[in-house]
Amino acid sequence: MSRLFKLVVTNFFDDFCQLEVGLLRSSAWSTAEALMVLLGWKISMGEDKRHPFQKRFEILGAVVTLPEVGPKVIEVANKQTRLEQIALQAEDEELSGQACCQVTT
């Protein structure tokens, strides 16, 4: 997809991420899906999986936020559920006496 159609795409197992400029979103989306179908890939066509292009999206336990205006910084952060898992794991490690490190702020 990247070489033949100049699409900005990533995948990791069953997660796919695609970036595109505003005017090309529709054709880029159609091209990516059509190519996967032509290659015989089974992809989910349910609306719960086919989210429209957004400035903020989730992939692989992370939240990616693209800049609206101002500094051109892309923010990548853990999803809230992942932060909660990390906090619980740290608490469990501390309670069991197996904590291997200390974090100070």
CORSULVEN-V399614 format. One record per helix or strand of 3 or more residues. SS is the DSSP state (H for helix, E for strand). FROM is the first residue (numbers start at 1). LEN is the number of residues. Records with the same first field share a line. If there is no record, write none. Layout:
BEGIN
SS: FROM-LEN ; FROM-LEN
END
This chain:
BEGIN
H: 2-4 ; 22-17 ; 80-17
E: 8-5 ; 15-5 ; 56-4 ; 62-4 ; 75-4
END
